[in-house]
């Protein structure tokens, strides 16, 4: 007798990597998303257990692919770096992305932002920050007693988890690393890199010139019958 073939009646749940929404609505919003995300990557470049992502779908509940959110930037401390199609929390040792950033665009609506705040509050985000580059408006929330609570004075705020400082100035938001260095755009970072390379090249050229002069001096002294080592 041939045993019957048993088939699973439970369909596999697919967790899509894309929700169909654009990463940004305009160049200003995109520039801020990239600047914050990449500067955080640089900040934690030497730490293999800090995962930073931009516009990555986060699924907090296994078995439900409709509960999801794609923060503009998120930081998961305690999770390894590496590529992911989405952040499926049950595959990440249950680690909640602790810090989330949203950069507003003219298309964002109050109801949408309230929904996002409720999502991040419900699913355990520790620090949540919103910046509106058009209105130069910055707001933040910090988890206190199990609930995201509004930061009363976010204009000069130090992130407890990241150690970065936010300064809201009349013209823009400035973000500073723990060492006091400002977050920079790709263009500014490249200018600094080239300036550093130029300084290194100049120092190397000076060292070469000094070495050549020392060699010439040695030759001159030897021609005069003087042992340079005796000087």
N, C-alpha and C positions, 0 to 999 in steps of 0.2 A: 504493500500500500504506500502510495506516495503522499508524504505529508503536505498539507496545504501551505501555500506561500502566504505569509502574513504581510500585509502592507500597512503602513502607517496612515491613519486617517487625519493626522494633524499636519496641516500645511506649514511649510517652513516660512517663518516670518522674515521678510526682507526689510532691512534698515537702509533706506536710500541715502546716498552720499550727497544728494542735492535736493533742495526744497523748491527749486524753481525761482527763487528770489535773487535779485542781483546783489553782489557784494556791497556796492555803493551806488548812490544816486548821482554823484558828481565828483569832480576831480579833487575838490577840497576835502570832502569826506574820505575819499580813498587815500589821499596823502596822509591824513591823520591816522587812519587805520594802519597803514604800512609803517609810518614813523614809530608809533607806539609799539607795534608788534615786533619790528626788527630791533629796536633798541632794547626791548626786553630779552630778545634772543641773545643780543650781545652781552647783556648784563649777566645772563646765566649760561654763557657759552662754555664755561669750564665745569658746570654742574650737570652731570648726565641725567639727573633725576628731577629735572624741571622741564615740563612740556609746555611750550607756548604755541598757540595756534590762532589763526585769523579766519573768521567766517567758516568755522568747522561745526557741523551739526553735532549736537550733544543729545544723546538719548539716555535719560536717567533711569528708565524703567524697562527691565527686560520683559519682552513679550508684548510691548505696546510701542509700535512705531509711529503713533500719532502724537505722543508726548515727546516733544523735541524743541530745541532752540538752537540758533546759530549765532552766538555772540560775535560781535565784531572782533574782539580779542579776548582770549581766555588763557589763564595760567593754572596749570595743574601741578602743584608741588608734590613730589613723591612719585611721579610717573616718568618713565624713561622717554627720552627724545626718540623721534622716529616718525615715519610717515603713517598716516591713518586715513581711511576713507571717511570715518566718523568717530566720534568719541562715545563708545558704548560703555557706560559706567561699570556694568557688571564684569566687563573684560579688563577693567582698569583697577582691579582690586577694590572696587567700590568707592574709589577716590572721587570726590566732587571737585570740579574746577573751583579753586578757592577765590580767585579774583577774576572779575569780568569787567570789560569796558564796552560801552556803546558810544558811537560817534553819530550824532544826530545830523539829519539832512532835512531840507524843507519838506520832504515827503513824509516824515515821521509824524504820527498823530498821537495825541495825548492818550487815547484809549490803547493804542499799541504799546506805548511805553509803560503804561500801568500794567498791561498784561505781562510784559517782560519782567517788571519788578516783582509781580506776584509769582512768576515762574521761578526766578532766582531765589526768592525768599523761601518758597515751598521746598525747593530741591537742594538747599543747603549752601549756597554761595556765601562766602565770608565777607568779601568786600566787592561792592558794585559801584562803578563810576560811569557818569554820563557827561559828555562834553558836546556843547553846541557851538561849533566854530563860527557860525554866522552871527549869533547873538553874544558870543564870548561869555557863555554861561556854563558853569561847572557845578555838578552836584554829586554827592556820594552817599553811600549807605554802608553801615558796618553792622555785622551781626552781634547783637547784644541780647543775652538771655534767650537765645534760640530764635531771634527774629531780626531781620534787617531793619536797622533804625537809622533815620536820616542823620547825616553829619551836620551839626549846627553851623560850623564855620569851615567849609571846605576850601576857602580861598587860599589858605596856607596850611596844607594838610600833609602829614607824613604817613604813608601807608605802613601799618604795623607789620604786614606780612612781607612786602617787597622792599621796604626801606626807601622807596622813592618819594620825592617831595613834589607836591603840586603847588604852584604859585599862579594865581589868576591875576594877570595884569590887564590894564585897560585895553590893550591891543590884541592879546592872545593869552593862551595858557602855556606856561613854562613847566616842564617836568624835569626834575634833577635826579641823577643817580645817587646812591648812597655816598659816593666820593665827591659829590658836589658838581660833577660835570653834567651839563645839560643834555637832554635828548636832542639828537640832531637828525636832520633829514638826510637822505642818501647823498644828495649833492654836497651838503656840508661835511658829511663823513668822508666823502671822496676828496674834498679839498684838504681836510686835515691829514688824510693819508698821504697825499702828494706832497704836502708841506713837510711832513715827517720824513718822507723819502728824500726830499731835497736837502733837509738838514743833515741827514745821514750821509748823503753823497758829498756835501760840503765838508763835513768832518773828516770823511775818508780822504778827500782831496788834500785837505790841510795836513793830515797825517802823512800822506805820500810825499808832499813837498818838504815837510820837516825831515823825513827819512832821507830824501835826496840831498838836502843841505848837509845833514850829518855825514853822509857818505863823502860828499865833496870836501868837507872840512877835514875828514880823516885822511883823504888823499893828499891834501895840501900840507898837513902836519907831517905826514910821512916823507913828502918831498923835501921838507925842511929838516929831516932827520930827527923829528920829535915823535916819540911813541905816544899815541893818544891815550893809551891805558895809564900812562904815568901822570896824566893831568888830573 
